[in-house]
Amino acid sequence: MNPAESLSKFPEPVPLDHANGQPCVDAPLFARFSGNPILSREQWPYPVNSVFNAGAVLLANGETLLLCRVEDRTGLSHLCAARSANGLDGWRIDDRPTLMGNPAEFPEEIWGIEDPRITYVPELEKYAIAYTSFARGGPGVSLALTGDFIEFERFGVIMPPEDKDAALLPRRIGSYWALIHRPMTTLGAHMWISYSPDLRHWGRHKVILEARKGGWWDANKIGLCSPPIETEKGWLTIYHGVRQTASGSIYRLGLALFDLEHPEICLQRGDSWMFGPEALYERGGDVKDVVFPCGQTIGADGDTIHLYYGAGDSCMAVATGSVQCLLAWLDAHASRT
């Protein structure tokens, strides 16, 4: 299938309000690709249980790389790369795991590695991968750098258990690197930011977004989804909220905007969720009612988003949206609570 044919499998883009040329803020923000799921265990070159929660990046050659979380039949997870010319189909999957847990040198990885977020860092000319390392103490945040997704420089655990849902910002804030993450503390399951001069030693830990209380869609537990997107208005951030129901949890997506030079300051937060599980491949699976993106790519126009998300903890899917539409939606739906 050529790129034009693949793109035609998306619904029409979000319409504009022709009175002012602005996106219609009440239109759906993301359109699912009709070819979903785009990756599943049936395509894998070796036996696995599930494929989900992939980090995403556009490579210099224009290809999309997804670094997928792959759960094997032992129940442990590793990371495996899949590449596509158009980011939708024709995936070429590494014939063996791309990055495995290495408990001999990094004991925090004894029970596998999970949920990577990829950030290209121009200063380093490398990709930074923040991922969850899992061991007896629980999940922690680990970091690795790579230039080619073949060789990796591991930094080991940088945020100890229990912590996860982490991504590095692509540039320094002042003279410090910044990491968004989600520790579990006596304060609850909120989003934090931490700063480092060297990617190894971290401090200045601050809460940047709290889980709401009561009956809200994002009450009690939230976390970062894909790495924040730098816009003129601020760091546009997709986060997940977990709603507890009588039949289990529902994972949905919301939006927040943070100050460019002071990313611990939240400028706007949406009052409602804007994308949730609806399709059969999202409502079922190993864990039902889950949409969970760990990565996105931005098109050559600087606006089109391909959001890559795990569906039901079992397969990978993609939906397309617009940066400007997300920002317009936030302007219209900013919470006052």
MIVOLO-148171 format. One record per residue (C-alpha): residue number from 1; x, y, z. Coordinates in nm, 2 decimals. Example, Ala and Ser with C-alpha at 12.3 -4.5 7.8 and 13.67 -1.06 7.14 Angstrom:
1, 1.23, -0.45, 0.78
2, 1.37, -0.11, 0.71
END
This chain:
1, 0.00, 0.00, 0.00
2, 0.14, 0.34, -0.09
3, 0.13, 0.64, 0.15
4, -0.16, 0.81, -0.02
5, -0.37, 0.49, 0.00
6, -0.28, 0.45, 0.37
7, -0.37, 0.81, 0.46
8, -0.70, 0.77, 0.29
9, -0.79, 0.52, 0.57
10, -0.82, 0.81, 0.82
11, -1.15, 0.99, 0.85
12, -1.17, 1.35, 0.72
13, -0.95, 1.59, 0.92
14, -1.10, 1.80, 1.21
15, -1.32, 2.07, 1.04
16, -1.26, 2.44, 1.07
17, -1.51, 2.70, 1.18
18, -1.51, 2.91, 0.86
19, -1.63, 3.22, 1.05
20, -1.29, 3.26, 1.21
21, -1.07, 2.99, 1.05
22, -1.03, 2.82, 1.38
23, -1.06, 2.45, 1.45
24, -1.41, 2.34, 1.57
25, -1.33, 2.28, 1.94
26, -1.61, 2.03, 1.99
27, -1.52, 1.81, 1.70
28, -1.33, 1.48, 1.78
29, -0.96, 1.56, 1.83
30, -0.82, 1.23, 1.71
31, -0.93, 1.01, 1.42
32, -0.86, 0.64, 1.44
33, -0.68, 0.47, 1.14
34, -0.92, 0.22, 0.99
35, -0.63, -0.02, 0.95
36, -0.60, -0.05, 1.33
37, -0.45, -0.24, 1.50
38, -0.13, -0.17, 1.31
39, 0.09, -0.41, 1.51
40, 0.00, -0.73, 1.70
41, 0.16, -1.05, 1.82
42, 0.05, -1.23, 1.50
43, 0.31, -1.02, 1.30
44, 0.60, -1.09, 1.54
45, 0.89, -1.29, 1.41
46, 0.92, -1.48, 1.74
47, 0.66, -1.61, 1.99
48, 0.51, -1.34, 2.22
49, 0.20, -1.27, 2.42
50, 0.13, -0.91, 2.34
51, 0.27, -0.59, 2.17
52, 0.18, -0.25, 2.31
53, 0.29, 0.09, 2.46
54, 0.55, 0.18, 2.20
55, 0.77, 0.49, 2.20
56, 0.77, 0.66, 1.86
57, 1.02, 0.87, 1.66
58, 1.07, 0.99, 1.31
59, 1.42, 0.89, 1.19
60, 1.64, 1.11, 0.98
61, 1.56, 0.90, 0.67
62, 1.18, 0.98, 0.71
63, 1.09, 0.64, 0.85
64, 0.88, 0.59, 1.17
65, 1.03, 0.38, 1.44
66, 0.82, 0.23, 1.71
67, 1.00, 0.08, 2.01
68, 0.74, -0.15, 2.13
69, 0.69, -0.31, 2.47
70, 0.67, -0.68, 2.40
71, 0.55, -0.92, 2.67
72, 0.68, -1.27, 2.61
73, 0.52, -1.59, 2.73
74, 0.71, -1.58, 3.06
75, 0.52, -1.26, 3.14
76, 0.83, -1.04, 3.13
77, 0.86, -0.75, 2.89
78, 1.14, -0.63, 2.66
79, 1.16, -0.37, 2.38
80, 1.16, -0.44, 2.01
81, 1.18, -0.20, 1.72
82, 0.94, -0.19, 1.42
83, 1.00, 0.05, 1.12
84, 0.77, 0.18, 0.85
85, 0.81, 0.41, 0.56
86, 0.47, 0.58, 0.62
87, 0.42, 0.50, 0.99
88, 0.10, 0.31, 0.92
89, 0.18, -0.02, 0.75
90, 0.45, -0.23, 0.59
91, 0.63, -0.27, 0.92
92, 0.97, -0.43, 0.93
93, 1.02, -0.58, 1.28
94, 1.36, -0.67, 1.43
95, 1.39, -1.04, 1.43
96, 1.50, -1.05, 1.79
97, 1.46, -0.82, 2.09
98, 1.61, -0.48, 2.04
99, 1.67, -0.40, 2.41
100, 1.64, -0.67, 2.68
101, 1.66, -0.64, 3.05
102, 2.01, -0.69, 3.17
103, 1.98, -0.79, 3.54
104, 2.35, -0.90, 3.56
105, 2.46, -0.54, 3.53
106, 2.14, -0.36, 3.61
107, 1.95, -0.57, 3.88
108, 1.66, -0.32, 3.87
109, 1.57, -0.49, 3.53
110, 1.54, -0.84, 3.67
111, 1.17, -0.86, 3.58
112, 1.19, -0.69, 3.25
113, 1.17, -0.34, 3.09
114, 0.86, -0.16, 2.98
115, 0.68, 0.14, 2.83
116, 0.96, 0.35, 2.66
117, 0.92, 0.72, 2.58
118, 1.17, 0.85, 2.32
119, 1.30, 1.20, 2.29
120, 1.54, 1.32, 2.03
121, 1.80, 1.55, 2.20
122, 1.97, 1.78, 1.94
123, 2.25, 1.88, 2.18
124, 2.35, 1.52, 2.22
125, 2.26, 1.41, 1.87
126, 2.11, 1.10, 2.03
127, 1.77, 0.96, 2.13
128, 1.70, 0.95, 2.50
129, 1.48, 0.65, 2.60
130, 1.31, 0.68, 2.94
131, 1.17, 0.34, 3.03
132, 1.03, 0.15, 3.32
133, 1.26, -0.11, 3.48
134, 1.09, -0.37, 3.70
135, 1.23, -0.56, 3.99
136, 1.14, -0.67, 4.34
137, 1.11, -0.32, 4.47
138, 0.86, -0.23, 4.20
139, 0.88, -0.02, 3.89
140, 1.15, 0.25, 3.86
141, 1.26, 0.49, 3.58
142, 1.57, 0.40, 3.38
143, 1.74, 0.59, 3.10
144, 1.94, 0.50, 2.79
145, 2.08, 0.69, 2.50
146, 2.12, 0.56, 2.14
147, 2.21, 0.70, 1.80
148, 2.09, 0.40, 1.60
149, 1.87, 0.18, 1.81
150, 2.13, -0.09, 1.78
151, 2.38, 0.02, 2.05
152, 2.26, 0.16, 2.38
153, 2.43, 0.34, 2.66
154, 2.24, 0.26, 2.98
155, 2.24, 0.50, 3.27
156, 2.06, 0.26, 3.50
157, 1.78, 0.36, 3.73
158, 1.75, 0.74, 3.77
159, 1.42, 0.74, 3.97
160, 1.38, 0.46, 4.22
161, 1.06, 0.26, 4.28
162, 0.78, 0.32, 4.28
163, 0.80, 0.55, 3.97
164, 0.71, 0.53, 3.61
165, 0.55, 0.72, 3.31
166, 0.87, 0.93, 3.24
167, 1.00, 1.13, 2.95
168, 1.29, 1.37, 2.90
169, 1.24, 1.72, 2.76
170, 1.44, 1.76, 2.44
171, 1.64, 2.06, 2.56
172, 1.78, 2.20, 2.88
173, 1.57, 2.44, 3.09
174, 1.84, 2.69, 3.18
175, 2.14, 2.47, 3.23
176, 1.95, 2.17, 3.35
177, 1.78, 1.87, 3.19
178, 1.42, 1.81, 3.29
179, 1.23, 1.48, 3.34
180, 0.86, 1.44, 3.39
181, 0.76, 1.13, 3.58
182, 0.50, 0.98, 3.81
183, 0.62, 0.86, 4.15
184, 0.38, 0.70, 4.40
185, 0.41, 0.89, 4.72
186, 0.21, 0.95, 5.04
187, 0.07, 1.25, 4.84
188, -0.08, 1.02, 4.58
189, -0.02, 0.94, 4.21
190, 0.06, 1.28, 4.06
191, 0.29, 1.41, 3.78
192, 0.63, 1.55, 3.89
193, 0.92, 1.72, 3.73
194, 1.29, 1.68, 3.83
195, 1.61, 1.85, 3.71
196, 1.96, 1.73, 3.65
197, 2.29, 1.88, 3.53
198, 2.42, 1.55, 3.38
199, 2.13, 1.31, 3.33
200, 2.25, 1.10, 3.63
201, 2.20, 1.31, 3.94
202, 1.84, 1.44, 3.99
203, 1.69, 1.69, 4.23
204, 1.45, 1.99, 4.26
205, 1.16, 1.75, 4.25
206, 0.82, 1.93, 4.22
207, 0.46, 1.82, 4.16
208, 0.34, 1.98, 3.83
209, -0.01, 1.82, 3.80
210, -0.22, 1.66, 4.06
211, -0.48, 1.39, 4.02
212, -0.82, 1.53, 4.09
213, -1.04, 1.40, 4.37
214, -1.39, 1.28, 4.38
215, -1.58, 1.17, 4.07
216, -1.36, 1.33, 3.80
217, -1.25, 1.12, 3.51
218, -0.88, 1.17, 3.62
219, -0.94, 1.14, 4.00
220, -0.68, 0.96, 4.22
221, -0.43, 0.85, 3.95
222, -0.27, 1.03, 3.65
223, 0.05, 1.00, 3.45
224, 0.23, 1.13, 3.15
225, 0.16, 0.96, 2.81
226, 0.38, 1.06, 2.52
227, 0.66, 1.32, 2.55
228, 0.55, 1.68, 2.57
229, 0.53, 1.87, 2.24
230, 0.70, 2.21, 2.23
231, 0.47, 2.48, 2.09
232, 0.48, 2.86, 2.09
233, 0.22, 2.85, 2.37
234, 0.40, 2.60, 2.59
235, 0.47, 2.23, 2.64
236, 0.15, 2.06, 2.51
237, 0.11, 1.74, 2.71
238, -0.11, 1.44, 2.68
239, -0.17, 1.26, 3.01
240, -0.38, 0.97, 3.12
241, -0.63, 0.95, 3.39
242, -0.76, 0.64, 3.55
243, -1.13, 0.61, 3.65
244, -1.21, 0.33, 3.89
245, -1.55, 0.17, 3.82
246, -1.74, -0.13, 3.96
247, -1.61, -0.34, 3.67
248, -1.25, -0.21, 3.67
249, -1.04, 0.08, 3.55
250, -1.08, 0.30, 3.25
251, -0.78, 0.47, 3.10
252, -0.86, 0.79, 2.91
253, -0.65, 1.08, 2.78
254, -0.65, 1.45, 2.87
255, -0.45, 1.76, 2.79
256, -0.25, 2.01, 2.98
257, -0.01, 2.30, 2.88
258, 0.30, 2.39, 3.08
259, 0.52, 2.70, 3.06
260, 0.81, 2.67, 2.82
261, 1.09, 2.80, 3.05
262, 0.93, 2.71, 3.37
263, 0.77, 2.37, 3.29
264, 0.67, 2.31, 3.66
265, 0.40, 2.58, 3.60
266, 0.07, 2.45, 3.45
267, -0.09, 2.71, 3.23
268, -0.40, 2.52, 3.12
269, -0.56, 2.18, 3.20
270, -0.86, 2.04, 3.02
271, -1.18, 1.99, 3.21
272, -1.27, 1.66, 3.05
273, -1.11, 1.36, 2.88
274, -1.06, 1.40, 2.50
275, -0.99, 1.04, 2.39
276, -1.10, 0.72, 2.54
277, -1.15, 0.35, 2.46
278, -1.43, 0.29, 2.21
279, -1.32, 0.04, 1.94
280, -1.33, -0.33, 2.01
281, -0.95, -0.36, 2.02
282, -0.95, -0.10, 2.29
283, -1.24, -0.23, 2.50
284, -1.10, -0.59, 2.51
285, -0.76, -0.74, 2.53
286, -0.54, -0.85, 2.83
287, -0.65, -0.53, 3.01
288, -0.99, -0.40, 2.89
289, -1.08, -0.03, 2.84
290, -0.72, 0.10, 2.79
291, -0.58, 0.35, 2.54
292, -0.22, 0.43, 2.64
293, 0.01, 0.63, 2.41
294, 0.38, 0.64, 2.48
295, 0.48, 0.83, 2.16
296, 0.38, 1.04, 1.87
297, 0.53, 1.19, 1.56
298, 0.47, 1.53, 1.41
299, 0.43, 1.57, 1.03
300, 0.64, 1.79, 0.80
301, 0.37, 2.06, 0.84
302, 0.45, 2.10, 1.21
303, 0.09, 2.03, 1.30
304, -0.03, 1.68, 1.21
305, 0.01, 1.43, 1.49
306, 0.03, 1.05, 1.46
307, -0.05, 0.93, 1.81
308, 0.07, 0.57, 1.87
309, -0.11, 0.40, 2.15
310, -0.14, 0.06, 2.32
311, -0.49, -0.08, 2.30
312, -0.61, -0.31, 2.57
313, -0.25, -0.39, 2.67
314, -0.25, -0.62, 2.37
315, -0.18, -0.44, 2.04
316, -0.07, -0.11, 1.88
317, -0.30, 0.14, 1.71
318, -0.26, 0.49, 1.57
319, -0.49, 0.80, 1.55
320, -0.42, 1.13, 1.38
321, -0.49, 1.48, 1.51
322, -0.37, 1.84, 1.50
323, -0.15, 2.04, 1.74
324, -0.35, 2.36, 1.66
325, -0.68, 2.18, 1.73
326, -0.55, 2.05, 2.06
327, -0.44, 2.40, 2.16
328, -0.78, 2.54, 2.05
329, -0.96, 2.27, 2.25
330, -0.76, 2.36, 2.56
331, -0.85, 2.73, 2.52
332, -1.22, 2.63, 2.51
333, -1.21, 2.36, 2.78
334, -0.95, 2.49, 3.04
335, -1.06, 2.37, 3.38
336, -1.13, 2.63, 3.65
337, -1.12, 2.36, 3.93
END
